[in-house]
Amino acid sequence: MLEQADLSLALSKAAYAAVIPRQTERLYALQQLLFERKVPVIIVFEGWDAAGKGTSIRRLTQQLDPRGFKVLSTQAARTH
């Protein structure tokens, strides 16, 4: 699936700032709909330390209803 992702796609800061308000509204509406219909959703963030996962999660969740999601943190499994 990831091999099909177009990694050349990008948004300028101005374009990003222009689309964020509408996308935030859509995300909130989607959260409410999923909550009402009792549809569970799992979103997984994986990456190197300091790769921006925490920032992305904060941006994603800051406008959501906190009663409708949980953020769980895990650590890499020990290999010894």
C-alpha positions as CSV (number, residue, x, y, z in Angstrom):
1,M,0.0,0.0,0.0
2,L,2.7,2.5,0.9
3,E,4.6,1.7,-2.2
4,Q,1.7,3.4,-4.1
5,A,2.0,6.6,-2.2
6,D,3.1,9.6,-4.2
7,L,5.9,11.0,-2.1
8,S,6.4,14.0,-4.5
9,L,3.1,15.6,-3.4
10,A,3.6,18.7,-1.3
11,L,1.7,21.8,-0.1
12,S,3.2,25.3,0.4
13,K,2.7,26.8,3.9
14,A,0.2,29.2,2.4
15,A,-1.8,26.4,0.8
16,Y,-1.6,24.3,4.0
17,A,-2.9,27.3,6.0
18,A,-5.8,27.8,3.5
19,V,-7.1,24.2,3.7
20,I,-6.6,23.4,7.4
21,P,-9.8,25.2,8.7
22,R,-12.1,23.3,6.3
23,Q,-10.3,20.0,6.9
24,T,-10.5,20.5,10.6
25,E,-14.3,21.0,10.3
26,R,-14.6,17.8,8.3
27,L,-12.6,15.9,10.8
28,Y,-14.7,17.0,13.7
29,A,-17.9,16.2,11.8
30,L,-16.5,12.7,10.9
31,Q,-15.6,12.1,14.6
32,Q,-19.2,13.0,15.6
33,L,-20.7,10.7,13.0
34,L,-18.4,7.8,13.9
35,F,-19.2,8.3,17.6
36,E,-22.9,8.4,17.0
37,R,-22.8,5.2,14.9
38,K,-20.4,3.5,17.4
39,V,-17.8,2.9,14.7
40,P,-14.4,2.2,16.3
41,V,-11.3,3.7,14.5
42,I,-7.6,3.1,15.2
43,I,-5.0,5.5,13.9
44,V,-1.4,4.4,14.3
45,F,1.6,6.7,14.1
46,E,5.0,5.1,13.8
47,G,8.4,6.7,13.2
48,W,11.8,7.6,14.5
49,D,12.2,9.6,17.7
50,A,11.8,13.3,17.1
51,A,10.2,12.7,13.7
52,G,7.2,14.9,14.6
53,K,4.7,12.2,15.6
54,G,3.7,14.1,18.8
55,T,3.2,17.3,16.9
56,S,1.1,15.5,14.3
57,I,-1.1,13.9,16.9
58,R,-1.6,17.2,18.7
59,R,-2.6,18.9,15.5
60,L,-5.0,16.1,14.7
61,T,-6.7,16.0,18.1
62,Q,-6.7,19.6,19.2
63,Q,-10.0,20.4,17.6
64,L,-11.7,17.1,18.3
65,D,-14.1,16.4,21.1
66,P,-11.9,14.9,23.8
67,R,-14.7,12.6,25.0
68,G,-14.5,10.8,21.6
69,F,-10.9,9.6,21.5
70,K,-8.0,8.2,23.5
71,V,-4.3,8.6,22.8
72,L,-2.2,5.6,23.9
73,S,1.5,5.6,23.8
74,T,3.6,2.5,23.4
75,Q,7.3,1.8,23.3
76,A,9.4,-0.5,21.1
77,A,9.5,-4.1,22.3
78,R,12.6,-5.2,24.1
79,T,14.7,-7.6,22.0
80,H,17.0,-9.0,24.6
